[in-house]
Amino acid sequence: MAAGLLAGAVGTLCLDAVHYVKYRRAGGTDSPPAWEFAPVETWEKAPDPGQVAKRLVEGFTQRELPDSSAWLTSTVAHWAYGSLAGAAYGVLVGSLRTPCPAYGVPFGVGLFANDYVCLPIAGLYKPIWEYDGTVLAWDLGAHLAYGAGTGIAFRVLTSLRGVACSAAD
């Protein structure tokens, strides 16, 4: 499970790298750390992982979270979601005879599809057919990068423990 958590964090970094390239192509000038950890001052400006976490915390505690917690909650939720998804990948792929990196790619596609099923139900995304192809292509590319990064990192981490992957897999 630890290898999956770490692999998921690597995958999250890969996903964010794709989003950062998109940001720079659109004229953004912040450095990667400044962009990654940009302040989130209000819940209205919080990204989707923060919105989901806010709903979960407020539903559980029955207390409204202040705007001052938007940045920390959003950042923790983003990295936790990617890491926990990697842990699930690690459990799934780690139970196979050979955990090969290529298995991360369909996993990334599955997470992409999950976003466009679950987040519209939550009112955070529009239905997938309401997005243009460019938006979907960038988002799919980011999730493919997540899957590939997670798969490769998991392979490297498990190879350190002596789990082999043959060329036939």
MOMO-V97889 format. One line per field, one symbol per residue. ss: DSSP state (@ for helix, = for strand, . for the rest). phi: phi as a letter, one per 20 degrees, with the letter a starting at -180 (. if undefined). burial: + if it has 16 or more other ideal C-beta (glycine too) atoms within 10 Angstrom, else -. Layout:
ss=???
phi=???
burial=???
//
This chain:
ss=.@@@@@@@@@@@@@@@@@@@@@@@@......@@@@@......@@@..@@@@@@@@@@@@@@.....@@@@@@@@@@@@@@@@@@@@@@@@@@@@........@@@@@@@@@@@@@@@@@@@......@@@..@@@@@@@@@@@@@@@@@@@@@@@@@@@..........
phi=.fffgfffffffffgfffffgfgffeofcffgffffdffdecffeffggffffgffffffemcfefgfefffffffffffffffffffgfffffeefceegffffffffffgfggedfffffneceggfeeegfffffffgffffgffffffffffffffeneeceffe
burial=--++++++++++++++++++-+-------------+---+--+--+-+++++++--+-------+---+++-+++-+++++++-+++-++--++----+++-+++-++--++--++--+-----+--+----------+++++++++++++++++-++----+-+----
//
